């Protein structure tokens, strides 16, 4: 039983870390994409790398909507062609949808408190 609690606690911590990073990355993307002019290609590619990582985490935690949004954002942000400028409005829409999906994630259901041995 104790091993099961340890696994649940580890999952809970990993999930909490993923959600925290997700929200920070969404805020960064909003700042980069919504403030000022269209960002340079290198900055877009760096954001694309973040969404690639988020896509993997979302897949692991079976957050399907976030997975699909992160996949689309990754593709747009890694696009080096001039057509990426045409996609800029779509990227903003996807970021807003991702922000809503992230806000809808429920709190982690497991306690971070350790049970005492023999309990």
URSUL-V372456 format. One record per residue. N is the residue number from 1. RES is the residue in three letters. BURIAL is 1 if it has 24 or more other ideal C-beta (glycine too) atoms within 12 Angstrom, else 0. Layout:
BEGIN
n->{N,N}
res->{RES,RES}
burial->{BURIAL,BURIAL}
END
This chain:
BEGIN
n->{1,2,3,4,5,6,7,8,9,10,11,12,13,14,15,16,17,18,19,20,21,22,23,24,25,26,27,28,29,30,31,32,33,34,35,36,37,38,39,40,41,42,43,44,45,46,47,48,49,50,51,52,53,54,55,56,57,58,59,60,61,62,63,64,65,66,67,68,69,70,71,72,73,74,75,76,77,78,79,80,81,82,83,84,85,86,87,88,89,90,91,92,93,94,95,96,97,98,99,100,101,102,103,104,105,106,107,108,109,110,111,112,113,114,115,116,117,118,119}
res->{UNK,UNK,UNK,UNK,UNK,UNK,UNK,UNK,UNK,UNK,UNK,UNK,UNK,UNK,UNK,UNK,UNK,UNK,UNK,UNK,UNK,UNK,UNK,UNK,UNK,UNK,UNK,UNK,UNK,UNK,UNK,UNK,UNK,UNK,UNK,UNK,UNK,UNK,UNK,UNK,UNK,UNK,UNK,UNK,UNK,UNK,UNK,UNK,UNK,UNK,UNK,UNK,UNK,UNK,UNK,UNK,UNK,UNK,UNK,UNK,UNK,UNK,UNK,UNK,UNK,UNK,UNK,UNK,UNK,UNK,UNK,UNK,UNK,UNK,UNK,UNK,UNK,UNK,UNK,UNK,UNK,UNK,UNK,UNK,UNK,UNK,UNK,UNK,UNK,UNK,UNK,UNK,UNK,UNK,UNK,UNK,UNK,UNK,UNK,UNK,UNK,UNK,UNK,UNK,UNK,UNK,UNK,UNK,UNK,UNK,UNK,UNK,UNK,UNK,UNK,UNK,UNK,UNK,UNK}
burial->{0,0,0,0,0,0,0,0,0,0,0,0,0,0,1,1,0,1,1,0,1,1,1,0,1,1,0,1,1,0,0,1,1,0,0,0,0,0,1,0,0,0,0,1,0,0,1,1,0,1,1,1,1,1,1,0,1,1,0,0,1,0,1,0,1,1,1,0,1,1,1,1,1,1,1,1,1,1,0,0,0,0,0,1,0,0,0,1,0,0,1,0,0,1,1,0,0,1,1,0,1,1,0,0,1,0,0,0,0,0,0,0,0,0,0,0,0,0,0}
END
